[in-house]
């Protein structure tokens, strides 16, 4: 297996836009599919036939998710303001769960592995992989989450309070506080990308070394994907909310 091939994402087709041809890769197509699933799932979840004081069915699922997720944010951001951030972080969390678990479809071996087993590489072979194994996706999520920090600081502390953060605890820390935005973006994106990409590599290696244990590998990979998907989504949300708490900490004090 050539690991370098895992960094390459095939362009399925292009969208003409004037003189530009916008390439649409396999990652983008998977993102469209995940977005559609999340939209349909969310509409179904919050549109019960009748809301009741004692929740049941889909209403119970929705309220349980909000309560559990809200408790996570409450512990980091604080009881006063955590509800304002539930829509954003809840959406990112759902996206990461669906995106990371796209690796469940890796029980369909890649074309290269089919060739390794049979000696014949299929010409057309579609395999779904987690979009977060493409560095562009974790980087975009990290930029969105770090971009939330100045907006939250300005919202709760004003522009003066936001600029004052760069001088905390002393003015000499100004360049380091500015650099902190860059390092946090790199940390969030590379941590998520590294763990998901490593999972893809490990599972491919399992496929290569499991010619006689192929029926067992899908079960092991499913367990690994579900566990790793939830863990990485939680870590991303936890760290992002801690950063927001630091940005608005004076308001909480």
C-alpha positions in Angstrom: 0.0 0.0 0.0 1.4 3.4 -1.0 0.4 5.9 1.8 1.0 8.8 -0.5 -2.1 7.7 -2.5 -4.2 8.2 0.6 -3.4 11.9 0.4 -4.7 12.1 -3.1 -8.4 12.7 -3.6 -9.8 12.0 -7.0 -11.7 14.6 -9.0 -14.9 13.1 -10.0 -16.2 15.9 -12.2 -15.9 19.7 -12.6 -18.5 22.5 -12.4 -18.0 25.2 -15.1 -18.3 28.7 -13.7 -17.4 31.2 -16.4 -13.8 30.7 -17.3 -13.3 28.6 -14.2 -13.8 24.9 -13.8 -14.4 24.0 -10.2 -13.2 20.5 -9.4 -15.4 18.3 -7.3 -13.5 15.6 -5.5 -14.7 12.5 -3.8 -14.5 14.2 -0.5 -16.9 16.9 -1.6 -19.4 14.4 -2.8 -19.3 12.6 0.5 -19.8 15.9 2.3 -22.9 16.6 0.2 -24.2 13.2 1.2 -23.5 13.7 4.9 -25.1 17.2 4.8 -28.2 15.7 3.2 -28.4 13.0 5.9 -27.9 15.5 8.7 -30.6 17.8 7.3 -33.1 15.0 6.9 -32.3 13.6 10.3 -32.6 17.0 12.0 -35.9 17.7 10.3 -37.3 14.3 11.3 -36.0 14.7 14.9 -37.5 18.1 15.6 -40.8 17.6 13.8 -42.8 15.2 16.0 -46.6 15.1 15.4 -47.1 16.6 18.9 -44.9 18.0 21.6 -45.7 16.7 25.1 -44.6 17.8 28.5 -43.3 14.3 29.1 -41.1 13.7 26.1 -41.2 10.4 24.3 -40.0 9.0 21.0 -38.1 11.4 18.8 -38.8 14.3 21.1 -37.1 12.4 23.9 -34.0 11.7 21.7 -33.8 15.4 20.7 -34.1 16.7 24.3 -31.7 14.1 25.6 -29.1 15.2 23.1 -29.5 18.8 23.9 -29.4 18.2 27.6 -26.3 16.0 27.5 -24.5 18.2 25.0 -25.5 21.3 27.0 -24.0 19.9 30.2 -20.7 19.5 28.4 -20.7 23.1 27.3 -22.0 24.3 30.6 -18.9 22.9 32.3 -16.6 24.7 30.0 -18.3 28.0 29.0 -20.4 28.6 32.2 -24.1 28.3 33.1 -24.8 31.9 32.1 -23.9 31.8 28.4 -23.5 28.2 27.3 -27.0 28.0 25.6 -25.9 30.6 23.0 -23.3 28.1 21.7 -25.4 24.9 21.6 -26.6 25.5 18.0 -23.1 25.9 16.6 -21.3 23.2 18.5 -24.2 20.8 18.3 -24.1 21.1 14.5 -20.3 20.6 14.4 -20.6 17.6 16.7 -23.3 16.0 14.5 -21.2 16.7 11.4 -18.1 15.1 12.9 -20.0 12.0 14.1 -21.4 11.4 10.6 -18.2 12.4 8.8 -15.9 10.3 11.0 -18.1 7.2 10.8 -18.1 7.3 7.0 -15.1 5.0 7.5 -17.7 2.3 8.3 -18.1 1.9 4.6 -14.4 0.8 4.5 -15.6 -2.8 4.8 -15.7 -2.4 1.0 -12.0 -2.8 0.2 -10.2 -0.3 -2.0 -9.4 -1.1 -5.7 -5.8 -1.5 -4.8 -6.6 -4.1 -2.1 -8.9 -6.0 -4.5 -6.0 -6.2 -6.9 -3.7 -7.3 -4.0 -6.1 -10.2 -3.3 -7.2 -11.2 -6.8 -4.5 -9.9 -9.1 -7.0 -7.8 -11.0 -7.6 -4.1 -10.2 -11.2 -2.9 -11.0 -11.4 0.0 -13.4 -14.3 1.7 -11.6 -14.5 1.2 -7.8 -16.1 3.6 -5.3 -15.0 3.6 -1.7 -16.2 6.0 0.9 -13.7 7.4 3.3 -14.1 9.8 6.2 -14.0 13.4 4.8 -12.0 14.4 7.9 -9.1 12.3 6.5 -8.8 15.1 3.9 -6.8 17.9 5.7 -8.9 20.6 4.0 -12.0 19.6 6.1 -10.4 19.6 9.6 -8.6 22.9 8.7 -11.9 24.5 7.7 -13.6 23.3 10.9 -10.7 24.7 12.9 -10.8 28.1 11.1 -14.5 28.3 11.8 -14.1 27.5 15.5 -11.2 29.8 16.0 -13.0 32.5 14.0 -15.8 32.2 16.6 -13.4 33.4 19.4 -13.1 37.1 18.3 -16.8 37.3 17.6 -17.7 35.9 21.0 -15.2 38.2 22.7 -16.6 41.2 21.0 -20.2 40.2 21.6 -19.6 39.7 25.4 -16.8 42.2 26.1 -16.9 44.7 23.3 -14.1 45.6 20.9 -12.0 47.2 23.7 -12.3 44.0 25.8 -11.4 41.9 22.9 -8.2 43.9 22.1 -7.4 43.9 25.8 -7.1 40.1 25.6 -4.0 40.4 23.5 -2.3 42.3 26.3 -3.1 39.8 29.0 -1.5 39.3 31.4 1.2 41.8 30.3 1.7 43.9 27.1 4.9 41.9 26.4 2.7 38.9 25.6 1.1 40.6 22.6 3.0 38.7 19.9 2.5 35.4 21.7 -1.2 36.0 22.1 -1.5 36.7 18.4 0.5 33.6 17.6 -1.8 31.6 19.9 -4.6 31.9 17.3 -2.3 30.3 14.7 -1.1 27.5 16.9 -4.7 26.7 18.1 -5.9 26.4 14.6 -3.0 24.1 13.7 -3.6 22.1 16.9 -7.3 21.5 16.3 -7.0 20.7 12.6 -3.9 18.4 12.8 -5.2 16.5 15.8 -8.4 15.7 14.1 -6.8 15.0 10.7 -4.0 12.9 12.2 -6.2 10.6 14.2 -8.8 10.0 11.4 -6.1 9.6 8.7 -4.2 7.2 10.9 -7.3 5.1 11.3 -7.7 4.9 7.6 -4.1 3.7 7.2 -4.4 1.1 10.0 -7.6 -0.4 8.6 -6.0 -0.6 5.1 -3.1 -2.4 6.7 -5.5 -4.8 8.4 -7.1 -5.6 5.1 -3.7 -6.3 3.5 -2.7 -8.6 6.3 -6.0 -10.4 6.6 -6.5 -12.4 3.5 -7.7 -15.4 5.6 -9.6 -13.3 8.2 -11.6 -11.0 5.9 -14.9 -11.8 7.6 -13.6 -10.6 11.0 -12.0 -7.3 9.8 -15.3 -5.5 9.1 -16.5 -6.1 12.6 -13.3 -4.9 14.1 -13.1 -1.9 11.8 -16.8 -0.9 12.7 -16.0 -1.0 16.4 -12.9 1.1 15.9 -14.6 3.6 13.6 -17.5 4.2 16.0 -15.3 4.6 19.1 -12.7 6.8 17.3 -15.4 8.9 15.7 -17.1 9.7 19.0 -13.8 10.3 20.8 -12.4 12.7 18.2 -15.7 14.6 17.9 -15.8 15.1 21.6 -12.2 16.2 21.9 -12.7 18.8 19.1 -15.8 20.2 20.7 -14.3 20.2 24.2 -11.2 22.1 23.2 -13.1 24.6 21.0 -15.5 25.4 23.9 -12.6 25.8 26.3 -11.1 28.4 23.9 -14.4 30.3 23.8 -14.6 30.2 27.6 -11.1 31.8 27.8 -12.2 34.5 25.3 -15.2 35.6 27.4 -13.8 34.7 30.8 -14.0 38.3 32.1 -17.7 38.4 31.4 -18.2 35.2 33.4 -16.2 36.6 36.3 
